[in-house]
Amino acid sequence: MTVGRQRGGTLRHVAHLLPFRQLSYRMSMPATRTDWTVEMVDALEDDGQRYELIDGELFVTPSPVDLHQLVVGELYGRLREYLRAHRVGKPMVSPSDVRRGDRTRNRVQPDVFVVRVTENGRPPYPYDLGDLLLAVEVASPSSRRLDYHVKRELYLREGVEEYWVIDPDARNVLRWRGRSEPGEILSERVEWQPAGAGEPFVLALEHFFDEAYS
């Protein structure tokens, strides 16, 4: 990891993560399998956990804790206010489906995301990963490998323009803006300006986390 400072005094750490490798997750299922479909997952009993599919492989994460949800709610509210003034996208929160490729074997649910809006409105639901201007995951102990590796590789490969992982414990944001760029650990502020917006969305992180937890 390297450390630098951007213009404006924002502290920036550059994170060089290891290349993506196939990861396996132990699930409370009879056996690990890679031929799951959306229809099969929908037939499972609703136990409050999150079930996501990537190329037929099932990833299960427990229900989020309160701090996770407070951060999700605070970010969604701020994005909603920003995008009301700059009508280039609509913010969404999960559970909300995003698909790719073979839609019968792929379904992910980013914690918060912004879907592109054009003169014709929003794209049809369920959205495609290529429709996303921004995807955000709020990390928790049970989802770190999924958020930092599996989803990072998937989102950036499928054309998501920007990807953030928010760490509620460290109170920082790890941001990627493309597959070829290393991630940046931002500890003071995050700026995001989608095409067509007249000014950037600015997240002052100390104030953001204070407001989320208050």
C-alpha positions in Angstrom: 0.0 0.0 0.0 1.3 3.5 -0.8 0.2 6.8 0.7 -0.3 10.1 -1.1 -2.2 13.3 -0.9 -4.5 14.6 -3.6 -5.2 18.2 -4.5 -7.3 19.7 -1.8 -5.5 17.9 1.0 -7.4 14.7 0.9 -5.4 11.8 2.3 -5.2 9.0 -0.2 -3.9 5.5 0.3 -3.4 3.4 -2.8 -4.4 -0.2 -2.1 -2.9 -2.9 -4.3 -5.1 -6.0 -3.8 -4.1 -9.5 -4.8 -5.6 -10.7 -8.1 -9.0 -12.3 -7.9 -9.0 -16.0 -7.2 -11.9 -18.4 -7.0 -13.3 -18.3 -3.5 -15.5 -20.9 -1.9 -17.9 -20.1 0.9 -19.4 -22.6 3.4 -23.1 -22.4 3.4 -25.8 -24.1 5.5 -26.7 -26.1 2.4 -26.4 -29.8 1.7 -23.5 -29.3 -0.6 -21.6 -26.6 -2.5 -22.7 -26.5 -6.1 -22.3 -24.2 -9.1 -25.5 -24.8 -10.9 -27.9 -22.7 -8.9 -30.5 -20.7 -10.7 -32.6 -17.6 -9.7 -35.7 -19.8 -9.7 -34.0 -22.3 -7.3 -32.9 -19.5 -4.9 -36.4 -18.0 -4.9 -37.8 -21.3 -3.9 -35.7 -21.4 -0.7 -37.3 -20.4 2.6 -36.8 -16.8 3.5 -34.4 -16.8 6.5 -33.4 -13.1 6.4 -30.0 -13.8 4.8 -28.9 -12.4 1.5 -28.6 -14.9 -1.4 -26.7 -13.8 -4.5 -25.7 -15.8 -7.6 -22.6 -15.3 -9.7 -22.5 -17.7 -12.7 -24.5 -20.3 -10.8 -22.4 -20.1 -7.6 -24.4 -19.2 -4.5 -23.1 -16.6 -2.0 -24.9 -16.3 1.3 -24.3 -13.5 3.8 -26.1 -13.1 7.2 -28.5 -10.3 7.9 -26.7 -7.0 8.4 -26.2 -5.4 11.8 -27.5 -2.0 12.8 -24.3 0.0 12.0 -24.3 -1.4 8.5 -27.9 -0.3 7.9 -27.3 3.1 9.4 -24.5 3.7 7.0 -26.6 2.4 4.1 -29.5 4.7 5.0 -27.3 7.8 5.4 -25.6 7.3 2.1 -28.9 6.6 0.3 -30.4 9.8 1.7 -27.5 11.9 0.6 -27.4 10.4 -2.9 -31.1 10.9 -3.3 -30.8 14.6 -2.4 -27.9 15.1 -4.8 -29.6 13.2 -7.7 -32.8 15.2 -7.3 -30.8 18.2 -8.4 -28.7 16.4 -11.0 -31.1 14.0 -12.8 -28.6 11.6 -14.2 -29.4 8.6 -12.0 -31.6 7.1 -9.4 -30.3 5.7 -6.1 -31.5 2.3 -5.0 -30.9 0.1 -1.9 -31.1 -3.6 -1.6 -32.8 -6.0 -1.6 -33.0 -4.9 -5.3 -31.9 -7.1 -8.1 -29.1 -6.5 -10.6 -28.3 -9.1 -13.3 -25.7 -9.9 -15.9 -25.1 -12.3 -18.7 -27.2 -15.4 -18.2 -29.9 -13.8 -16.1 -31.1 -17.1 -14.8 -27.8 -17.8 -13.1 -26.7 -14.3 -12.0 -28.3 -12.0 -9.5 -26.4 -9.6 -7.1 -27.8 -7.0 -4.7 -25.4 -4.1 -4.0 -26.1 -2.4 -0.7 -26.5 1.0 -2.5 -26.3 1.7 -6.2 -27.1 4.4 -8.7 -28.8 3.3 -11.9 -28.4 5.5 -15.0 -31.3 7.6 -16.1 -31.7 8.8 -19.7 -34.4 10.9 -21.6 -36.3 7.6 -21.8 -36.2 7.1 -18.0 -34.8 4.2 -16.0 -33.8 1.0 -17.7 -36.2 -2.0 -17.3 -36.1 -3.9 -14.0 -34.2 -6.1 -13.0 -31.3 -3.8 -13.9 -28.1 -4.9 -15.7 -24.7 -4.3 -14.1 -23.9 -2.1 -17.2 -26.8 0.2 -16.2 -25.0 1.2 -12.9 -23.1 4.5 -12.5 -22.0 3.6 -9.0 -22.1 0.5 -6.8 -21.5 0.6 -3.1 -21.0 -2.2 -0.6 -20.8 -1.6 3.2 -18.3 -4.2 4.5 -19.0 -6.4 7.4 -16.9 -9.3 8.9 -18.9 -11.9 7.0 -18.8 -10.2 3.6 -15.2 -8.8 3.3 -13.8 -11.3 0.8 -17.0 -11.1 -1.2 -17.0 -7.3 -1.3 -13.3 -6.7 -1.7 -12.5 -9.4 -4.2 -15.4 -11.2 -5.8 -17.7 -8.3 -6.4 -14.9 -5.9 -7.2 -13.8 -8.1 -10.0 -17.4 -8.7 -11.2 -18.6 -5.1 -11.1 -15.6 -3.5 -12.8 -15.4 -6.3 -15.4 -19.1 -5.7 -16.3 -18.8 -2.0 -16.8 -19.8 -0.4 -13.5 -18.1 3.0 -13.7 -17.2 3.3 -10.0 -17.2 1.0 -7.0 -16.9 1.8 -3.3 -16.5 -0.4 -0.3 -17.3 1.5 2.9 -15.7 0.2 6.1 -17.9 1.3 9.1 -15.2 0.3 11.6 -12.2 2.1 10.0 -14.6 4.9 8.9 -13.1 5.1 5.4 -13.9 4.2 1.8 -12.0 2.1 -0.7 -12.8 3.2 -4.2 -12.1 1.8 -7.7 -12.6 3.6 -11.0 -11.7 0.8 -13.3 -10.1 -2.7 -13.5 -6.7 -1.4 -14.4 -6.5 1.2 -11.6 -5.5 0.3 -8.0 -8.0 1.1 -5.3 -7.8 4.2 -3.2 -8.4 4.3 0.5 -10.1 7.6 1.2 -10.1 8.7 4.8 -11.2 12.3 4.6 -13.6 12.9 1.7 -15.0 11.2 -1.4 -16.0 13.0 -4.6 -18.1 11.5 -7.3 -19.3 13.3 -10.4 -21.2 11.2 -13.0 -21.3 12.4 -16.6 -23.9 15.1 -17.0 -23.9 16.4 -13.4 -22.9 20.0 -13.0 -21.0 19.5 -9.7 -19.7 16.6 -7.7 -21.3 14.7 -5.0 -19.1 15.3 -1.9 -18.9 13.0 1.1 -17.0 14.5 4.1 -16.4 11.2 5.8 -16.0 12.3 9.4 -19.3 14.2 9.3 -20.9 11.4 7.3 -20.1 8.7 9.9 -21.0 11.0 12.8 -24.4 11.7 11.2 -25.0 8.0 10.4 -24.3 6.9 14.0 -26.0 9.7 15.8 
